[in-house]
């Protein structure tokens, strides 16, 4: 959107082996590998990218605005440093608030050293940013408690409209037997924040009740081994872990699956909205949501699914049965969900909103053809 309105954009991104080298004005910066996701390795990865992106920025010339995104939280101060060196305005884009999200997941305690470090980074960025953006109203309100005088606005996350233009891969439907039995899919990170053990407990209940079904968990993550071990110990042969899917194929799976499972680890993560829910709703797949807060509001607005509290196994079972038995009635709301994803929860619309906010707020880029941006 920035480029479409005449602005020049340079993107600084961490380099990994799978990076699509050759993209215009995308500069990949070396950092430490994340093959092992230990705390020490994560710190090295983020700080390494911070240093390499800073040195790369020195060769890129003038910038009017620097946008830095968190997470990775520890890379953000290097975005501030780039802005200082280039005498540019600084935009602090917050996807997850660190260390708050770690407290909510129970990863570490507020009095820990990690909390003090991440908290200091958060407060520093809030004090020094010319504009702060956050992806939900809850995050905006929480950030305002830390920095009441900061300029903080919401730029919602949402669905990339290009996702809905993916071609269907009918071979996937045949390969996974979708349509032959009731199919529940999970697509995303198999991590701590998702709380996917509740899905396997649901799969166990479904098996005990003798309901013919399958559960396909697409993705990888730190919880993968534990989930697979539980499925093996409980003889959940109807639970499969096919690995990661190309983004093009996700559309096909969601379009033809009977249900998409979307979850958060607990009910403290109220201001988080899982991005995979937008894709499921856009593709017309009923969502079984285990979450509290803003994600529930969006699902209820669309009417395409059922929301329950995280880790409430009885409610999860009832929600599964409701979608299975009332699917025909629920899917009448597909058109409404599609319309909302295209108009209210579209990344393209969010990008337009951000672009207009920058043009209106900062005189250095009032004329689109003269603006330049650096996203670190």
C-alpha positions as semicolon CSV with decimal commas, in nm:
position;residue;x (nm);y (nm);z (nm)
1;X;0,000;0,000;0,000
2;X;0,285;0,239;0,080
3;X;0,445;0,169;-0,256
4;X;0,110;0,194;-0,433
5;X;0,077;0,552;-0,304
6;X;0,421;0,651;-0,429
7;X;0,638;0,590;-0,121
8;X;0,972;0,413;-0,134
9;X;0,997;0,126;0,114
10;X;1,310;-0,061;0,228
11;X;1,258;-0,373;0,438
12;X;1,522;-0,515;0,674
13;X;1,450;-0,879;0,757
14;X;1,644;-1,164;0,923
15;X;1,811;-1,406;0,683
16;X;1,713;-1,773;0,686
17;X;1,789;-2,047;0,434
18;X;1,432;-2,038;0,298
19;X;1,431;-1,662;0,230
20;X;1,309;-1,576;-0,124
21;X;1,620;-1,385;-0,227
22;X;1,568;-1,134;-0,508
23;X;1,270;-0,939;-0,374
24;X;1,289;-0,569;-0,456
25;X;1,415;-0,349;-0,169
26;X;1,417;-0,638;0,080
27;X;1,751;-0,664;0,259
28;X;1,819;-0,985;0,451
29;X;2,043;-0,947;0,754
30;X;2,247;-1,230;0,902
31;X;2,171;-1,347;1,254
32;X;2,203;-1,656;1,472
33;X;2,000;-1,962;1,373
34;X;1,684;-2,051;1,565
35;X;1,716;-2,428;1,520
36;X;1,724;-2,452;1,899
37;X;1,462;-2,226;2,059
38;X;1,624;-2,200;2,399
39;X;1,602;-1,863;2,578
40;X;1,971;-1,796;2,518
41;X;1,942;-1,876;2,148
42;X;1,634;-1,656;2,111
43;X;1,819;-1,366;2,272
44;X;2,118;-1,417;2,042
45;X;1,890;-1,436;1,738
46;X;1,707;-1,112;1,820
47;X;2,011;-0,911;1,923
48;X;2,213;-1,046;1,630
49;X;1,944;-0,931;1,390
50;X;1,933;-0,594;1,565
51;X;2,304;-0,534;1,507
52;X;2,309;-0,664;1,149
53;X;2,000;-0,463;1,051
54;X;2,152;-0,148;1,201
55;X;2,476;-0,183;1,003
56;X;2,282;-0,268;0,686
57;X;2,068;0,045;0,730
58;X;2,377;0,267;0,717
59;X;2,417;0,188;0,348
60;X;2,055;0,257;0,254
61;X;2,051;0,634;0,260
62;X;1,779;0,867;0,385
63;X;1,458;0,759;0,559
64;X;1,166;0,970;0,676
65;X;1,002;0,705;0,894
66;X;1,134;0,389;1,059
67;X;0,877;0,124;1,155
68;X;0,991;-0,144;1,398
69;X;0,773;-0,441;1,491
70;X;0,760;-0,632;1,820
71;X;0,813;-0,921;1,853
72;X;1,105;-0,967;1,821
73;X;1,108;-0,735;2,120
74;X;1,485;-0,702;2,159
75;X;1,530;-0,586;1,799
76;X;1,310;-0,281;1,854
77;X;1,574;-0,059;2,022
78;X;1,789;-0,100;1,710
79;X;1,497;0,042;1,512
80;X;1,508;0,342;1,744
81;X;1,884;0,370;1,683
82;X;1,832;0,361;1,305
83;X;1,570;0,636;1,335
84;X;1,806;0,851;1,545
85;X;2,090;0,812;1,296
86;X;1,865;0,903;1,003
87;X;1,674;1,176;1,191
88;X;1,354;0,991;1,105
89;X;1,022;0,955;1,284
90;X;0,979;0,628;1,474
91;X;0,671;0,402;1,463
92;X;0,658;0,119;1,719
93;X;0,427;-0,156;1,589
94;X;0,317;-0,393;1,868
95;X;0,187;-0,737;1,773
96;X;0,239;-0,892;2,118
97;X;0,328;-0,698;2,431
98;X;0,642;-0,831;2,593
99;X;0,686;-0,933;2,868
100;X;0,311;-0,925;2,936
101;X;0,227;-1,209;2,697
102;X;0,490;-1,427;2,866
103;X;0,328;-1,361;3,205
104;X;-0,012;-1,451;3,065
105;X;0,122;-1,781;2,927
106;X;0,304;-1,852;3,253
107;X;0,642;-1,865;3,078
108;X;0,814;-1,651;3,341
109;X;0,723;-1,443;3,643
110;X;0,695;-1,062;3,661
111;X;0,987;-1,036;3,905
112;X;1,227;-1,241;3,691
113;X;1,534;-1,101;3,514
114;X;1,371;-1,167;3,175
115;X;1,069;-0,962;3,280
116;X;1,280;-0,670;3,391
117;X;1,477;-0,669;3,063
118;X;1,173;-0,698;2,835
119;X;0,978;-0,452;3,048
120;X;1,256;-0,196;3,021
121;X;1,262;-0,238;2,641
122;X;0,884;-0,199;2,621
123;X;0,883;0,119;2,830
124;X;1,180;0,264;2,643
125;X;1,011;0,215;2,306
126;X;0,682;0,361;2,429
127;X;0,861;0,674;2,553
128;X;1,061;0,730;2,234
129;X;0,817;0,634;1,957
130;X;0,644;0,911;1,767
131;X;0,351;0,674;1,706
132;X;0,259;0,337;1,857
133;X;0,030;0,093;1,676
134;X;-0,128;-0,220;1,824
135;X;-0,342;-0,493;1,669
136;X;-0,633;-0,498;1,916
137;X;-0,825;-0,259;2,141
138;X;-0,715;-0,458;2,444
139;X;-0,349;-0,409;2,357
140;X;-0,404;-0,037;2,303
141;X;-0,565;-0,006;2,647
142;X;-0,287;-0,206;2,812
143;X;-0,013;0,000;2,647
144;X;-0,186;0,320;2,759
145;X;-0,147;0,211;3,121
146;X;0,231;0,206;3,069
147;X;0,249;0,528;2,866
148;X;-0,061;0,749;2,913
149;X;0,095;1,034;2,715
150;X;0,201;0,825;2,415
151;X;0,019;0,840;2,081
152;X;-0,125;0,487;2,054
153;X;-0,375;0,372;1,790
154;X;-0,519;0,041;1,675
155;X;-0,436;-0,100;1,333
156;X;-0,615;-0,434;1,330
157;X;-0,463;-0,758;1,209
158;X;-0,665;-0,955;0,960
159;X;-0,687;-1,159;0,643
160;X;-0,460;-1,109;0,344
161;X;-0,713;-1,085;0,061
162;X;-0,468;-1,265;-0,170
163;X;-0,527;-1,577;0,040
164;X;-0,880;-1,606;-0,101
165;X;-0,744;-1,610;-0,457
166;X;-0,537;-1,927;-0,412
167;X;-0,615;-2,207;-0,655
168;X;-0,774;-2,519;-0,510
169;X;-0,561;-2,832;-0,486
170;X;-0,817;-3,111;-0,517
171;X;-0,542;-3,369;-0,472
172;X;-0,516;-3,266;-0,107
173;X;-0,883;-3,343;-0,048
174;X;-0,836;-3,696;-0,180
175;X;-0,504;-3,745;-0,002
176;X;-0,643;-3,662;0,342
177;X;-0,986;-3,815;0,286
178;X;-1,166;-3,490;0,360
179;X;-1,537;-3,540;0,297
180;X;-1,530;-3,910;0,375
181;X;-1,536;-3,847;0,750
182;X;-1,588;-3,546;0,974
183;X;-1,261;-3,352;0,959
184;X;-1,136;-3,105;1,218
185;X;-0,816;-2,921;1,125
186;X;-0,569;-2,712;1,316
187;X;-0,327;-2,503;1,111
188;X;-0,050;-2,305;1,275
189;X;0,225;-2,313;1,530
190;X;0,231;-2,614;1,763
191;X;0,348;-2,395;2,047
192;X;0,287;-2,305;2,408
193;X;0,049;-2,015;2,342
194;X;-0,197;-2,238;2,155
195;X;-0,271;-2,488;2,433
196;X;-0,327;-2,774;2,188
197;X;-0,345;-3,046;2,450
198;X;-0,711;-2,945;2,489
199;X;-0,768;-3,042;2,126
200;X;-0,618;-3,385;2,183
201;X;-0,837;-3,436;2,490
202;X;-1,133;-3,353;2,266
203;X;-1,009;-3,606;2,009
204;X;-0,989;-3,866;2,285
205;X;-1,350;-3,796;2,387
206;X;-1,462;-3,823;2,023
207;X;-1,293;-4,163;1,999
208;X;-1,456;-4,282;2,322
209;X;-1,798;-4,181;2,190
210;X;-1,739;-4,374;1,868
211;X;-1,778;-4,075;1,633
212;X;-1,606;-4,132;1,301
213;X;-1,377;-3,837;1,250
214;X;-1,021;-3,726;1,199
215;X;-0,809;-3,447;1,345
216;X;-0,536;-3,302;1,125
217;X;-0,279;-3,082;1,299
218;X;-0,074;-2,899;1,035
219;X;0,236;-2,724;1,162
220;X;0,547;-2,758;1,375
221;X;0,658;-2,613;1,706
222;X;0,801;-2,666;2,050
223;X;0,498;-2,868;2,170
224;X;0,503;-3,107;1,873
225;X;0,688;-3,391;2,049
226;X;0,467;-3,375;2,358
227;X;0,149;-3,374;2,149
228;X;0,264;-3,669;1,940
229;X;0,360;-3,862;2,253
230;X;0,017;-3,807;2,407
231;X;-0,157;-3,915;2,085
232;X;0,055;-4,230;2,073
233;X;0,002;-4,316;2,440
234;X;-0,375;-4,273;2,407
235;X;-0,386;-4,462;2,074
236;X;-0,542;-4,168;1,894
237;X;-0,495;-4,311;1,547
238;X;-0,745;-4,061;1,406
239;X;-0,510;-3,774;1,502
240;X;-0,249;-3,699;1,235
241;X;0,046;-3,459;1,226
242;X;0,116;-3,401;0,854
243;X;0,368;-3,120;0,912
244;X;0,365;-2,774;0,760
245;X;0,154;-2,678;0,462
246;X;0,242;-2,428;0,189
247;X;0,022;-2,121;0,226
248;X;-0,141;-2,194;-0,112
249;X;-0,268;-2,529;0,018
250;X;-0,405;-2,393;0,346
251;X;-0,691;-2,233;0,152
252;X;-0,798;-2,570;0,005
253;X;-0,786;-2,748;0,341
254;X;-0,992;-2,480;0,514
255;X;-1,245;-2,456;0,234
256;X;-1,331;-2,826;0,250
257;X;-1,272;-2,915;0,617
258;X;-1,577;-2,944;0,843
259;X;-1,423;-2,748;1,128
260;X;-1,117;-2,538;1,208
261;X;-0,988;-2,543;1,565
262;X;-0,843;-2,213;1,688
263;X;-0,719;-2,177;2,043
264;X;-0,525;-1,985;2,304
265;X;-0,355;-2,147;2,602
266;X;-0,568;-1,982;2,872
267;X;-0,829;-1,715;2,941
268;X;-0,567;-1,453;3,040
269;X;-0,479;-1,393;2,672
270;X;-0,787;-1,179;2,619
271;X;-0,631;-0,919;2,389
272;X;-0,485;-1,173;2,147
273;X;-0,663;-1,266;1,823
274;X;-0,513;-1,572;1,647
275;X;-0,448;-1,478;1,285
276;X;-0,544;-1,824;1,156
277;X;-0,903;-1,754;1,259
278;X;-0,926;-1,484;0,991
279;X;-0,818;-1,734;0,723
280;X;-1,068;-1,995;0,835
281;X;-1,354;-1,744;0,839
282;X;-1,258;-1,605;0,499
283;X;-1,249;-1,956;0,351
284;X;-1,592;-2,034;0,500
285;X;-1,476;-2,297;0,750
286;X;-1,671;-2,309;1,080
287;X;-1,445;-2,227;1,374
288;X;-1,436;-2,397;1,711
289;X;-1,265;-2,127;1,916
290;X;-1,115;-2,186;2,261
291;X;-1,043;-1,832;2,377
292;X;-1,171;-1,530;2,564
293;X;-1,182;-1,163;2,473
294;X;-1,167;-0,994;2,134
295;X;-1,132;-1,315;1,932
296;X;-1,474;-1,422;2,065
297;X;-1,627;-1,088;1,965
298;X;-1,504;-1,127;1,606
299;X;-1,633;-1,485;1,577
300;X;-1,973;-1,389;1,716
301;X;-1,990;-1,098;1,472
302;X;-1,934;-1,342;1,184
303;X;-2,162;-1,614;1,324
304;X;-1,951;-1,888;1,167
305;X;-1,866;-2,110;1,462
306;X;-1,876;-2,162;1,836
307;X;-1,661;-2,003;2,109
308;X;-1,584;-2,166;2,445
309;X;-1,349;-2,093;2,735
310;X;-0,998;-2,236;2,703
311;X;-0,942;-2,571;2,876
312;X;-1,311;-2,620;2,951
313;X;-1,329;-2,975;2,819
314;X;-1,703;-3,012;2,868
315;X;-1,779;-2,688;2,682
316;X;-1,534;-2,786;2,409
317;X;-1,714;-3,118;2,364
318;X;-2,051;-2,943;2,344
319;X;-1,913;-2,693;2,093
320;X;-1,779;-2,976;1,877
321;X;-2,117;-3,148;1,880
322;X;-2,300;-2,825;1,796
323;X;-2,090;-2,758;1,488
324;X;-2,112;-3,122;1,381
325;X;-2,489;-3,142;1,422
326;X;-2,583;-2,787;1,315
327;X;-2,322;-2,737;1,044
328;X;-2,579;-2,668;0,774
329;X;-2,736;-2,389;0,978
330;X;-2,401;-2,243;1,088
331;X;-2,261;-2,235;0,735
332;X;-2,545;-2,008;0,626
333;X;-2,325;-1,734;0,774
334;X;-2,039;-1,796;0,531
335;X;-2,131;-1,497;0,315
336;X;-2,141;-1,266;0,617
337;X;-1,801;-1,391;0,739
338;X;-1,651;-1,349;0,392
339;X;-1,787;-0,996;0,365
340;X;-1,648;-0,896;0,705
341;X;-1,305;-1,040;0,622
342;X;-1,297;-0,842;0,299
343;X;-1,415;-0,512;0,444
344;X;-1,349;-0,486;0,817
345;X;-1,074;-0,742;0,885
346;X;-0,862;-0,711;0,571
347;X;-0,486;-0,657;0,589
348;X;-0,513;-0,444;0,278
349;X;-0,762;-0,217;0,454
350;X;-0,534;-0,207;0,760
351;X;-0,237;-0,115;0,539
352;X;-0,440;0,167;0,385
353;X;-0,538;0,293;0,729
354;X;-0,174;0,291;0,845
355;X;-0,058;0,469;0,530
356;X;-0,318;0,742;0,573
357;X;-0,230;0,781;0,941
358;X;0,136;0,831;0,853
359;X;0,059;1,077;0,574
360;X;-0,175;1,278;0,797
361;X;0,045;1,282;1,107
362;X;0,393;1,342;0,970
363;X;0,457;1,646;0,755
364;X;0,778;1,493;0,617
365;X;0,569;1,262;0,399
366;X;0,261;1,471;0,322
367;X;0,330;1,431;-0,048
368;X;0,331;1,057;-0,124
369;X;0,585;1,077;-0,403
370;X;0,847;1,215;-0,163
371;X;0,802;0,974;0,129
372;X;1,043;0,695;0,216
373;X;1,010;0,427;0,483
374;X;1,234;0,177;0,646
375;X;1,081;-0,126;0,817
376;X;1,325;-0,281;1,060
